[in-house]
Amino acid sequence: MRRSYLAGRWLCLALSTSGVALAQEAEEPLLVPAVEVEEAPVAPGSPEEASRRDPSGAVTVIRVDEFGGAARDTAAMLSTAPGVTLQDLGGYGQSKSLVVRGASSNGTLVLLDGIPLNGAGGIADLSRVPVALAERFEVLRGGAGARYGSGGLGGAINVITRRPGAAPRAAGELSYGSWDTATGWLSATGPLAGGEALLLVHGGTSSGRFPYSFDPSPTLPGDALIERQRTNNDARGAGGLLRLRRDLGRGFSADLLGELSFDERGLAGTAQNPSEDTRQSGARGSANLRLAGTLPGGVRTNARAYFRRDRLTLSGGPWGQQGAQVQLLGGVEVEGQVLLGGWHSLSALVGVGGESVSAAETNAASGGEPAWLRASVMAMDELLLWDGLLTVAPSLRLERAGPYTLLSPKVGVTVALPAGLELRANAGRSHRAPSFLELYVRQGTLLPNPDLRPESALYADAAVVHRSEVSFASVGGFASLYEDLISYEAYPPGAAKPYNFANARVVGLEAEGEWRPHPLLSGAFSYTLTVSSDLQRDGRFYLRELPYRPRHKLAARVLGGPRWLTGRVEVVAQSAHFLTRDGAMSLPGRTFVHAGLSSSFGSRTELTVSCEVKNLFDVHAEDFIGYPLPGRAVYLSVAGAFGPGSPRESSSDSRTEAP
């Protein structure tokens, strides 16, 4: 029974890498999200900059250059934010996605400077977003439909890429460690054609052949485990980023981003049902042009056009040789913001775009290669009352995504209290339209269903925030009602088909804090309590906890020491959780401890040497499909930067929450 279940889960997982949703993991980002990339003179990553997009939202900003450590990973960094749980198949280049506030992984929008990265099936694979690209991450927890559009049931993540520089500067990093894992990047910034430029190239490879303990007789308790080595788990990837920025005069600037990436990996299957020859290869190209400035009358304006082409190919295993799946996405949007009377700020956005996908096999309802027109109108008013002590921010987005018309309202409130305290609250509704793969595309034994309805979420949250010169703390609660959830159910004789099957309720608690008692010492933590309930009117599932949602999750980190010798310890833990909706199978809880040391020297010419130990105590664990996670791993890295610029401040932490 366990073998057949895990085989089915692995099949769904492999398909999800090309966009197909797992059971209760069905979502697609639909529509042009509005994003301001940088806004001088506001400091990048500051609460003020993030709050321009969502004045009352629960936004955590994580800066990459202050996180510390070798062999850094985008998904692992993001999972330290409260309300965020990582679904990780382990090792370099293997699938990684996030669950935010109990929504499915395709209920989280992931954006690269505003370009949606979610695939044709709705899931954004963060293993395809190397941390070398990023300057910082903005994690919005809670429904993001009013601001970012369809798909943000649980939240949205914006990956802000590295900025160009006016002064010539070169930097790079090389890391090598366990299982022949090697990663590296090189960047150069400086003046170009009257503006500023950044060129960055990156790459990595890993054999992925880590050992793990295998139970040959899972039905016999107490039998001896044997050690095996993971096979067909290798991965490699490479890519580049070019970013140009230039002042156009009269208060306007232009920002051009171009990005290319290529990757290939083995899909190893599960311990019980390994695959020796299933492979996936992918390629992505994207471009984003943004114009920003202030018009007469004080109207701050942002206009941008973006495009993305994503190609994925599966071969071997249960698929044999299939044709490539190609997703095209693009759009144009214009946003304006004006301050009226000194007490409220009006924002409005108009966007239009489209999306298409080509695949080997589609149903008749697709009309050939599925393609959708997307259009949206958004308005937000930020009211400053009682000398700014009370901020009320109502917003509304109306959008059309193919055949679906979606309305996403939200209202947010922020109250400034004495003694550095602040109260923040939000309520609204978000949607997720079914993905192309759920509606039209057959993938192996997974069948499409053109009769699906959009998923939706009613949500509310509230939190108390305290800030001082040396500390930050936030404690709050949230509640979401997810309606018309999509899940793949058995479809005789041996296939699965998606249906709108039920509603679900998720409530929880989020807490995070940061303390810097000394310039050479800092600490940060986050804790999330998530209580989910399946509201399907079926005695087998009613009021049971949803799969893949651990009730407790904790992340804590301490950094200390001068630049020439900085130590860090990180603890990441989550409780046991169910793997099936009937509660018949569960995954044990786990606690990982990571530790590292870094030494940095110089300022204009800077050199950093680091050693990082992941999973220090060699905890053996499995992920949500029975995939063994790596044990202890050791990585060494050398980084350098040459030219004018500030050295890294290894003693400071990365986390700050926007009001």
Buried (B, 14 or more C-beta within 10 A) or exposed (E): EBEEBBBBBBBBBBBBBBBBBBBBBBBBBBBBBBBBBBBEEBEBBEBEBBBBBBBBBBBBBBBBBBBBBBBBBBBBBBBBBBBBBBBBBBBBBBBBBBBBBBBBBBBBBBBBBBBBBBBBBBBBBBBBBBBBBBBBBBBBBBBBBBBBBBBBBBBBBBBBBBBBBBEEBBBBBBBBBBBEBBBBBBBBBBEBEEBBBBBBBBBBBBBBBBBBBBBEEBEEEEEEEEEBEBBBBBBBBBBBBBBBBBEEEEEBBBBBBBBBBBBBBBBBBBBBBBBEEBBBBBBBBBBBBBBBBBEEEEBBBBBBBBBBBBBBBBBBBBBEEBEBBBBBBBBBBBBBBBBEEEEBBBBBBBBBBBBBBBBBEBBEEBEEBBBBEBBBBBBBBBBBEEEEEBBBBBBBBBBBBBEBEBEBBBBBBBBBEEEBEBBBBBBBBBBBBBBBBBBBBBBBBBBBBEEBEBBBBBBBBBBBBBBEEEBBBBBBBBBBBBBBBBBBEEBEEEEBBBBBBBBBBBBBBBBBBBBBEEEBEBBBBBBBBBBBBBBBEEEEBEEBBBBBBBBBBBBBBBBBBEBEEBEBBBBBBBBEBBBBBEBEBEBEBBBBBBBBBBBBEEEEEBBBBBBBBBBBEEEBBBBBBBBBBBBBBBBBBBBBBBBEBEBBBBBBBBBBBBB
